[in-house]
């Protein structure tokens, strides 16, 4: 692993554990095993490290979901259901990345709100487009209701996806409980959007 990647990996852990303000360049350098001045050969300052970590987190989240979507075949229902199940499992495996993402999405460092919003908005638009394509196809094939707009179904799905991730993380369901929980959540969503 190259030094720049080590810096980003270490900073991701430290920013998640201690926050932006609580993470010093010295702490990042110590965790990487280099001297603090060596950081400047790779990054202009702490803000630059942090913003690149946000970009990596956003890209990782988007790429994970895009890969999951692209690997799925079948009906819109099958793809959306499988994505929900796989995403929840992946978010648990990538605990540090999702913890970092949630922390700074909801509580961005002072003065960096607009820059973070710009990064996350781009990723959100890409994900929305991928899911909207699946929903539109489901409507065209008569699987999803046309009484709701693509946007209504999309927003409901994203709310379910994010809420489920948060709820399972907070209540720490076992794998058996998680399966029953996802079935319950999915059945209510599907009842509302099926044709």
N, C-alpha and C positions, 0 to 999 in steps of 0.2 A: 504494500500500500504506500502510495506517495505521501510526502509530508503534508501537502495541501489537503488530501483526503483525510489524513489523520487529524489535522486541525479541525476540519469540519465535523468529523465524528466525535471528537472530544468536546467541541463546543456545543454540539447538539445535546449531549448528555448533561453538560454543565448548565446550559441555558434552561433545560427542562427541570433540573433539580433546584437551581438557585435563582432562576429568573435572569432577565437581561441585566438589570441593575446589579444583581448579586454575583455576577460572573465577571471576573477580571481577566485581562489579557495574561497576567501572570499565572492565573489558575489554568487557563487554556494551555499555555506553554508548558507548565509543569506536567499536566496530564499527558501531553504529547511526548514529553521528554526532550524538549528543546529550550533554548533560552528565549526570553521574551522578545528581544530585538529581532530574532529570526522570524517571528510572525510577520514582520513588516516586509519580508521578501516575498510573501504570498498574499497578504491583504493590507489594504490601506489603514484600516482601523477596526475596532470591535464592531461597529455598525456594518461594515462590509462583510465581516465574517457572519454576523447574524442574518443579514438579508440573503446571503447565499444559502445559509442553512434553511431559511424559509422557502427559498426557491426549490431547494432539493426536497424538502418536505412536501411541498405542493406538487412537484413533478412526480415524486414517488407515489403519492396518493392517487393522482390522476392516472399514472401509468399502470398501477395495480388494478384499478377499476377498468381501464381500457383493455388490459390484457384479459381480465376475467370476462368482459363482454365479448371480446373477439373470439374467445375459446368456446363460447356457448353456441349451440345450434338448436334449432327447434322454434317453438312458438314464442310469442312475446311473454306469455305467462311463465314458460319454462325459463327463459333467459332472466327475467326480472326476479323470479323466485330463487334461482340458482345464485344470482349475483348477491342477493340479500344474505343468503347462507354463507357463501364464500367470503364476502366482505367482512361479516362479523367475525368469522374465524381468523381471517388475515389481520384484522385490527387487533385481535388479541395477541397474535404472534409478533406483530410490529408495535408492541406496546409503547416503546420509547418514542417512535416516530409519531404515533397518534397522540401521545401525551404532549409532546412538543407542539404539534399542530393545534390541538385544542387550547392549550395554554395561551399561545400567542394570537390565535384567532379571536378569542374572547377578551384577552387582556394584553393588548399590544403595548410595547414600551412607549412611553411618552415621546412624542415627536416623530415616531415611525409609523403611526396609524395609516397614513395615506399610502406610504410605500408598501406596507404589508397588504393593504386592501387591493392595491393595484396588482400585486402578484397573485393573490388568491382569487380575484375576480376573473382573471384570464383562465385559470384552471377550472373554475366553476362553469364558465361559458363552454369550455371544451367538453366537460362531462355532461352538461345539459344537452348539448347537441347530440352526443352519442345516445343518450337515453331517449331523447325526443324521437330519434330515428326508429328506435325499437317500438315506441308507443304508436307512432304514426303507422308503422307496418301492421301492428296489432289491430288498429282501427280499420285499416284498409282490408285486412283479411277477415273482419267481422268478429274478432276475438275480444276486442276492447270496445266499450261503449263509445258512441259518438255524441252522446248527450253531454259529455264532459269534453272540454278542450284538451289538447295535448298538454298545454301549460298546467291545467288543473291536475291532471294525472301525474305529470312530472313532479310538481311541487309536493303532492301528497306522497309520492314514492320517496323523494329525497328526505322528507320529514320523517317518514318511517325508517329509512336507512340510518339517518343520523341519530334519531331518537332511540332506536334499537341498540345501536352501538353504545351509546351513553348508558342506557338502562342496564344492559348486560354487564358493562364494565363496573357500574356502581353497585349493583346487587350481587355480582359475582356468581351467576348461575352455573351449576354444574353442566357438563355436556348433555346429560339427559334432560335436565330442566331447560337448557337452552333450546334444544330441539322442539320441545313442547311449546315453549314460549314463542319461538319463531313461527310455528304452525298457527298458533292463536292469532298473532299479529297479522300474518299473511292472509289468513282466512277472512278477516274483517276488511283488509285492504282490497282483496280480490273481489269480495262480494260487492264492493262499491264501484269497481271499474270494469267488471266483465260485461260483455254484451248480452 
